[in-house]
């Protein structure tokens, strides 16, 4: 699948128990930034350490990402212009 610069991503991490692959995730996010991702919304079911860890990785990669606890709000944020 080919992506066009300015694409967005909705990432559902509600069932993730641990983020043991932080190096892999960091590399994947870096690739997404290079490919032209505009922003990513992450869905959680509750506040977790995984959210804090992901926030730090996103900042380091320069990925415009935001955490949500509601899919509708996440999709609305993704649909907003920069």
C-alpha positions in Angstrom: 0.0 0.0 0.0 1.3 3.4 -0.9 0.7 6.4 1.3 0.4 10.1 0.3 2.2 12.7 2.4 -0.2 14.1 5.0 -1.8 10.8 5.9 -3.0 10.2 9.5 -3.1 7.0 11.7 -5.6 5.8 14.3 -3.7 3.4 16.6 -5.8 1.3 18.9 -3.6 0.2 21.9 -6.5 -0.6 24.3 -5.4 -4.2 24.6 -1.7 -3.7 24.8 -0.3 -4.8 28.2 3.3 -3.8 27.8 5.6 -1.9 25.4 8.5 -4.2 25.2 9.5 -3.4 21.7 10.2 0.3 22.2 13.2 0.3 19.8 10.9 -1.3 17.1 8.2 1.2 17.8 10.6 4.1 17.7 11.9 2.9 14.3 8.4 2.4 12.9 7.4 5.9 14.0 10.5 7.4 12.5 9.7 5.7 9.2 6.2 7.1 9.4 7.5 10.6 9.9 9.9 10.2 7.0 6.9 9.0 4.9 5.0 12.1 5.7 2.5 11.2 8.4 0.7 14.3 9.5 -0.5 13.1 12.9 -1.5 10.0 14.8 -4.2 9.4 17.4 -3.7 6.7 20.0 -6.7 5.1 21.7 -6.4 3.9 25.3 -9.0 2.5 27.6 -7.4 4.0 30.7 -4.2 6.0 31.7 -1.2 3.6 31.6 2.6 3.7 31.7 2.4 2.7 28.0 0.8 6.1 27.2 3.7 7.9 29.0 6.3 5.8 27.2 4.6 6.4 23.8 4.4 10.2 24.5 8.1 10.3 25.0 8.9 8.2 21.9 6.6 10.5 19.8 8.3 13.6 21.0 11.7 12.3 20.2 10.6 11.3 16.7 8.8 14.6 16.1 5.5 12.8 15.5 2.4 14.9 16.1 0.5 12.4 18.2 -2.2 12.7 20.8 -3.7 10.1 23.3 -7.5 9.6 23.5 -9.9 7.5 25.5 -12.7 7.8 22.9 -12.5 6.8 19.2 -15.0 9.5 18.1 -12.9 12.2 19.6 -9.7 10.7 18.1 -11.2 10.6 14.6 -12.4 14.2 14.9 -8.9 15.4 15.9 -7.4 13.4 13.0 -9.9 15.1 10.6 -9.0 18.6 11.7 -6.6 20.5 9.5 -3.1 21.2 11.0 
